[in-house]
Amino acid sequence: MASVEKTLEKIGLVPNEIKVYLTLNTNGSLKAGKIAKLAKMDRSSAYNAIQMLLEKGLLSYVLVGKVKWFRATTPRRLVEYLKEQEEDLNAILPELEEKHRNTNRKRFEGNVRLFKGLKGVRSVFLDMIRTGKDNYVFGSEGQFSERMPDFAHRFDLLKKEKGIKTHLIIRKGRNEIFTSSKFSDHRYLPNLAESPAVTNIYGDKIAIVIWSEEPEAILIENAAAAKAYKSYFDVMWDKTKHS
C-alpha cells in the first residue's frame, strides 16, 4: 500500500486526498462522516479533501434523500486526470519557454549547470534530443548502455525520430565492438587512458558526464566554448582510424 500512496502523491494528490480516495476505493459508497472515521481524519479535513477530489473528477456522489453518498470513480480516471494535466501544461509551455529563453539571454553569456544521479543524467540526454543537433562524443567506455540500458534504447529511438547522428571517438583496445549506421559512426584513437568522464558536444552545448558511483553531469551552454571543443574533436577525428 505504501507504494500506491507514494505514486498517488507523485501525481499531485496531497495526503488527505489520498486517504479519502483510498478509503472510498476500498469500501465503496460512504457518507462523509463514515469516510472521516475510516480514514482516521477529523471531519473538516475530510470534507476539504472530498471537495478537492470532486473538483479533480476523482469522486462522485448521489443524493439519498438529503444525504450525499460519495464513491471513488474508476481508477482509470487517474490516467485521464494525468492526461488533462499534461494537456494544460502543454498549452502554457510555449509562453514559459519563451520567457525562460529571454531571461537566460539577458542574464548569461554562458550557463553552467550540474545534474546529479541517473535522473539528472537522463535530463541531459533528453536535452540532446530537444536540441536536435548531431552529438560529437569522446571518452565513452559504454557506461551509458551499461548503467541505463532501457533509457539508452529509448534514446536511440528518439535520435532516429529526430534524425540525430552520434559521432564517437573511442579508445583503441576497448572490447566492445561498434558498428556504424545511418545514425552513428565511430573512429578509434590509440594511447588514450580509460576515464569515467565522457564529453558530448551538441549545438551550442557541452555535456560532460562523469560515470562515478552516483553519476553526475556538467552542462555548459556557451557557443564559443562549444565551437572550441568541436574544433578539438575535429582534430582528433582527423587523426583517428575507422577500425
N, C-alpha and C positions, 0 to 999 in steps of 0.2 A: 504493500500500500504506500510505503514511503516514496517509491519511485513514481507512482501515479500522482501523488501530491506535488512532488518536485516538478514533474512535467507540466502539470496544470499551472504551477507558479511561473514556469518559464514562458508560458504563452500569455501571461498577463493577469491571471486571476490572483487576488490577494487571499491571505489565509482564511479569513471569514467566509469569503465566497466559495472557497474550496470545501470548507466544512459543510456548508449548506448544500452545495451541489452534490457532494458525495453522499450525504445523508439521504437526500431525495432519490438519488440514483440507486441506492441500496434498498430503501424502504418503500418506494412508491409514493403515492399521493398522501400529503400530510398537511395539517393546519399549521399555521405559523408557530403557535405555542409549542406544538409537539416537535417541530423542527429544532427550535431553540433547546428543548430538553435533550433530544437525542444527540445534537451537535455539541452539547455542553457549553452553550453560549447564553449570555443574557438576551432578553427579548429585543431590546433596542438594537444590538449589534446584528442579531438575526434578521430583523426587519430591514435594516440597511443593506445587508448582503443580498437578501431576496430582491430588493428593488434594483440593485445593480445587475443581478443576474437576469432579471426580467428585461432590462434595457439591452442587454447583450444577446437576448434571444435564447438564453440557455435554460430558462424556466418558463412554464406556462401555468395557468390556473383556471379553475372552473368555480362558479358560484353555486353553492348548495344552500338554498335559502339566502341568507345574508353572509354566509361564511365562505371565505376563499380556501380552496384546497389546491395546494401547489404541487407540481410534479416537474421533474427534470425532463428536458427534451432529449431526443435520442442522442447518444454520444457522437454520432456522425455530425451533429450540429457544431461540434467543436471544430471540425475541419472547415466547415463553411464559415465559421466565425474567423478563423485564421485567414481564409481567402479574402474575406471582406476587409480585414486589417491590411492585407497586402495590397489590395486594390486602392484603399485610401492612401497608403504610403506611396504607391507608385504615382498617384495623382499630384502629390506635393514634391516628389523627388526633383523634377527639373528646376523648380524655384530654389530648393535648398542647395542643389549642386552649383547653380549659377552664383548664388551668394557665397558659397564656400570657395569657388574659384576666384571670385573677385577679391575676397578677403585675403586669400593667400598671395595673390599678385601684389596687393598693397603692402603687406607686412614683410614678405620674404623675397629675397632674390634666390635663395636656396632653402630647402626644407629637409631636415633630417629627423626621422622617426625611428623608434625602437619598438620591435614587436617580440613578445615572449611566448614560448610554448608552441605546441603544434598548431593550435588555433591561430596564433599570431602569424606563424609561417604561412598557413593556408591563406590568410588575408592578403599577404604579399603576392602569392601566386595568382590569386583572383584579380589582383590589381594588374598583373601582367596581361590577363585576358581582357580586362576592361580597356587597357591602353591600346591593345590591338596591333602592337609592333613586334617585329621579329626579336627574338631573345638570343643574346650572344653570351655564352657561358664558358667559364674556365674554372678549374678546381674541383669539378664534380667527381665524386667517388661512388655515385649511385645511391647516396643516402636518401634522396627524396623517395625513390621507389621502394627502398627497404623500410623506411620509417613510416611512410604514409601510402601504402600500396593502393588502397581503394581510391583515395583522392588523386593519386598520380594517374590512375586510369581515367578518372573523370577529367582531369586536367588535359590529358592528351585528346580526349573527345572535344573539349571546348576549344583547344587550339585548332583542330581540324575545321570546326564550325566557323571560326574567325579567319582561317587561312594564315595562321601564325606559324612561322618556321623557327626551329631552335638550331643554333649553330654551336657545337661543342668542341672545345679543345680539351683532350683527355690525356692524362698521364700515361706514357708508354709503360707497359708492364702490367696494367690492370687485367684481371682475369675475365671480367665481363666482356662479352662480345657485343659490339654495337653494329647496327645495320642502318645505313642511310635510307631515307624515304623522302617522299614529297614534302614532309613536314619537319624533317630533321636531317642534319648531316654533321659529320664529325671529322676531326683530324687528331693525330697523336703527336705529342711533344715529349721528347726524352728528357731525362735529367731533372724532372720535377719531383719535389718532395710531396709525400702524401699529406693532405691537410683537411681539417674539418670545415674549413671556410670555402664557400662556393660563391663566386661572383657572377651576377646576372646583369646584363646591360640591355635596357629596352627603352626606346623612345628617349625622353629626357631624364631617365631614372637609372640608378644603380642600386641593386639589392644584393647585399652580402649576407648570405645565410650561413650561420655557424651551427653545425650539427653536433652540439655538445649534448650532455645527458638531458638537459632541458634546452631544446634548440631556441635560438633567437635570430632575429633578422634586423639588419640596419638598412633602412630605405632612404636613399639620398635623392632628392628631386632637385636637380641642378643641371641645366642644359649644357653649360660649359664643361662641368665635370664629366657628364656622360659622354660628351664628344671626345674628351681626352682619353677616357677609359676605352672607348670604342677604337681609337687610333692605336692604343697599346694592343688591343685584341687583334686588330688587323695585321700588326707587325708579327705577332706570334703566329697568326693563321698562315701568313705567307711563308713562315719558316717550318711549318709542320708538314706531316705526311698523311696521306689518306689511310694508310694501313701499315 
